[in-house]
Amino acid sequence: QQPVQSPQAVILREGEDAVINCSSSKALYSVHWYRQKHGEAPVFLMILLKGGEQKGHEKISASFNEKKQQSSLYLTASQLSYSGTYFCGTGKNDYKLSFGAGTTVTVRA
Amino acid sequence: NAGVMQNPRHLVRRRGQEARLRCSPMKGHSHVYWYRQLPEEGLKFMVYLQKENIIDESGMPKERFSAEFPKEGPSILRIQQVVRGDSAAYFCASSRHGTGDYEQYFGPGTRLTVT
């Protein structure tokens, strides 16, 4: 069952903050976050694992609430390059990821 | 440092023809995944392969679709007798290990249009 993302879309001005949420009805082992620009491949942002470990290489932070089966992605001091569609992928302890429908972020100057 | 490569980037087929999509994983990656994405939707898992083995094809339609990852060469997703509903973007991803704590790197996708 795919996770639910909210909001569906958000418009920001440069420098503003935003939060994207990802909720699952099932217990999670990991949450993966990706950003996709129109017509391009999804780009890996971050993995959050049960137990608190995080792996990422972007200046974007995220949290993982295991009890609530939720993850949130925090876009802080947004830049024009942050525009795109953000997907969360949720997984159990294996390879199979279920992706949400995406949150479209538009950052304007 | 080549990433995941897919070709062709765009493919147009008439109904009833065959479509062959190719994917070369990142160097050092032996796990390959295929996803389908419809316009304005998320990615849907289709199949997971390791070299010469299909590990999980639970997301792939039972008919007309097949996938392989031979010992030598790229992974191939094959769609026989294509129909208009097959029009979508097909993404391949690869990872170093086949567990949920390793990132999957995506290729640029093949956009299939069935006319």
Interface residues (C-beta under 8 A of the other chain):
Chain A: Q2 Y29 S30 H32 Y34 E40 A41 P42 V43 F44 I47 L49 E53 K55 F87 G89 G91 K92 N93 D94 Y95 K96 L97 S98 F99 G100 A101 G102
Chain B: V4 H31 Y33 Y35 E41 G42 L43 K44 F45 Y48 I55 D56 F91 S95 G98 T99 G100 D101 Y102 E103 Q104 Y105 F106 G107 P108 G109
